[in-house]
Amino acid sequence: MKPRILVIDIETAPASGYIWKLFDVNVSLSQLIDTSKVICFAAKWYGEKKVIFASNQEDTHKAMIKKAWSLFNEADAVIGYNSKNFDCKILNKEFILEGLTPPTPYKHIDLLQTMRQNFKFMSNKLDHVSQELGIGKKTSHQGFDLWTACMNNDSKAWSLMKKYNINDVKLTEELYDKVKPWLKSTFNHNEHSNEVVCPNCGSHNLTKNGKYLSPNRAYQKYVCKDCFSHSKSNISTKSKVETLRTISS
């Protein structure tokens, strides 16, 4: 049984409030008019063509958040870009505000953390790393004015926001494929397979690649011919039942 891996990206409206000036401003809670909230999200199940999009324009806010919760509740793993500090925490806030319980526990793969831990690009912005790796680029727009127009329910602006949001999810999925060999045991596909598979991508296309030696035992090492990640057995070569774990450098 293949794991259900959800790729997610959200867009939010800014908080609004009363301010006296533009620089060196500390805004108190009493000055807030409205807090930031999710206005739309795009998501897709990894490996599938369909992209799911939901927004405040197309549905009620409550219905949109319930749709996001249902997707998370089905997921074995969630992939995003800055999703640990942004998307998922903001969605968790929306879930509890709507009276929803925590979704079923899932593994979290934040590709921004992967980029920061393994590489030194000039910028870790999704647009930059996507272009550097030849994946593509983010959808161009007019900046903050797009969010303002969407909050004013401009249909053309919402059409562009949908395109922008969906493209971010597609870029995130392609980036995941690109950096799979560099992932550090975040999600193990062997947990969802009755056979020995690559822990990073679930492929059966494995080749033995020497031994991993501990002070007292030897473990079989493998290399995946599909995603090129390295892994090792979690048991010694004398044991009978085998699963694989990614080798962390």
N, C-alpha and C positions, 0 to 999 in steps of 0.2 A: 504494500500500500504506500503510494507516494505521499510525502508530507504536503500539507497545505501551507504555502508560503505566500504571504500578502505583501505587496509593494504599495506603499502609502505616501501621500503628500497632501498637506492641508494648506489652505490660505486663510488668513485671519483679517478681520477689520481692526483698525487701530482703536485704542482707547480715546475718548474725547473728554475735554475738560476746559475750565477757565484758567487762562494764564495772563500774566501781566507783561511779560517780555519774552524775547526769543532765545536769549542766551543766559547761561548760569541759572537755570530755573529749577527749583524744587517744588514739585506739585504735591500738595497734601491730598489726602483722601476726600476731604470736604470740597475740593475743587473738581473732582471727577463728575462728569455727566454720565458716561457709560464706559464700561470696561471692554477690553478686547474680547472678541469671540470669533469662533470659526464661521466663515461665510461659505466655504465650499471645500470639498476634498475630491481627490482622484485616487483610485486604487485599482490594482489588477492582481489576479492570481498568477504567480510566477509560471511562465511557460505557456500561458493562455493568451489568445489574441484580444479578447474583450477587455476594454477599460471601463470601469465603473466611475460615474461622476454624479455627485449630488451637491446641491447648493440651496441657499436660502431663497433664491429666485424661483427655483423649480418646485420647491416644497417648503413646508414649515421647518423652522429651525429644529424643533423637537424630532420630527420625522427624519431629518437629515442625520442627526446625532444617533438616533436609534439604528439607522442603516449602517453607520460606521461601527457601532457597538456590535452589531450582528456579524459583520465581517471579522472583527477582531476575535469574536467568540469562536469562530470556525478555524482560526489560524493556528498552525503549529509554530510558525515563525513569522516575524514582521521585519521587513526591510525598509529603511528610509535613509534620508540624508539630513543629519542633525536631528534625527527623530527621537533620540533619548532625552535630549534637553529641550526640544521644542514640540514637535508634532504629537508624540505620545503623552507627554505631560499635559499639554493643552487639551487633548481629547479626554484624558482622565478627568480633568476639571469639568469638562462638558458632561461627561457620563454621570458624575456624582450630582451635578446640578439638576440633571434630568431624573434623578432618583434611580439610576441604574446601578447594578452591582458590578464589581470588577469582572471583566471578561475572563474566559478560561485562560490560565497561564500560558504564555508563549515565549519562545526564544526571541531575542532582539538582536538584529544585525544593523548597526548604525554605520553606514559607509563613510561618514565624515570622520568618525573615530579611526576607521581602517586607514583612511588617507593620512591622517595626522600621525598615526603610529608607525607607518611603514615608508612614507615618502616625504620628499621635500620639494613640492611644487611651489612656484612663485605665489600662488594663491590656492587655498583649498575650497574656493567657491565651486559649486557644482558646474556652473557654466565653463569655468576655466579648465578644470580637470577633464571635463567631457570633450572639450575642443582639443586639449593637449593629447588625449588618448585616441582621437579620431572617432569618437562616438557620435558627436553632433553638438548642438548648442541649444541654449534655452530660447524660448520664443520671445522675440523683441516686443516691447510695449512702451508706452509713454511714461512709465514710472508711476509715481504716487497718484497721478491723475486717473489711472486705470481703477484704482481702489475707490477713489472718490466717485467716479462715474458708476461703478457697480453699486455702491451704497445708495446712489440716487436712482437705482434700478434702470440704468441705461442698457437696452437690449444688446447693442453693438459691443459695449464694454464687457457685458457678461459673456458674449460669444468669444471674445478674445481671452477673457479670464479662463474659460473652460479649455480653450486650446493650450494656454500657458500651463495650466495645472496638469492636464493630461500628458503634455510633453515632458514635464518634470518627472512623472512616474515612469515614462518610457526610458528616459535617460538614466534614472536610478536603476532600473532593471538591467540595462545594458552595462552600466558600470559594475554592477554586482557580478555579471558574467566575466568582466575583464579582470577583476581583482580576486576572484575565487581562490587562486593559488596562495594568496597572501593572508587569507582569513585565519584567525587563530582559534579554532575549536569552538566557535560560537554556536554552531548548530551541527549535529551529527546525524546524517541520513541513515546510519545504521540503526538508530532508534526506531525507524519506521520500515525496516526491511527484515525479512527472514533469512536473507543471504548476506554475504560479506560484500559491501559496496564502498565506493569512495565516500568518506565522511563529509566532504565538501560539496559534491555535486550529485551523489547517488549513482554514479556510473559503475557498471560491472567491468569496465575496461581497465583493469589493474594489472601492473607488472611487478613482480618481486624485484626488490632493489637493495639487496644486502641485508645485514642484520643491525639492529639497534642494541647496543651492549650496555647493560647496567652492571654494577659490581658483581652481581650473583646470577644474572639470567641474560638470555638472548631473546630478542623479539624480532619477528619478521617485519621488514620495512617494505613499503609499496610506493609506486608512483602511478598517478592516474594519467592515462593517455588522452583523456578528454579535457580536464581542467588543469592538468600538470601539477596538482598539489601533491605533497608528500604526506604519508601517514604510516603508522605502525600498528601492529597488533597490540591489544591491551593485555595479552596473556603471553606466557613464554612459549617457545616452540614445542615444548613437551606436552602442552595442554591440548584438549580436543575441541573445545568450543572457542570460536574466534570472532571478535569484532574489531573494527579499526578505529583509531584515534588520530587526529591530525597531529603532526609533529610541529611543536612550537619552537621557533628559533630563539 
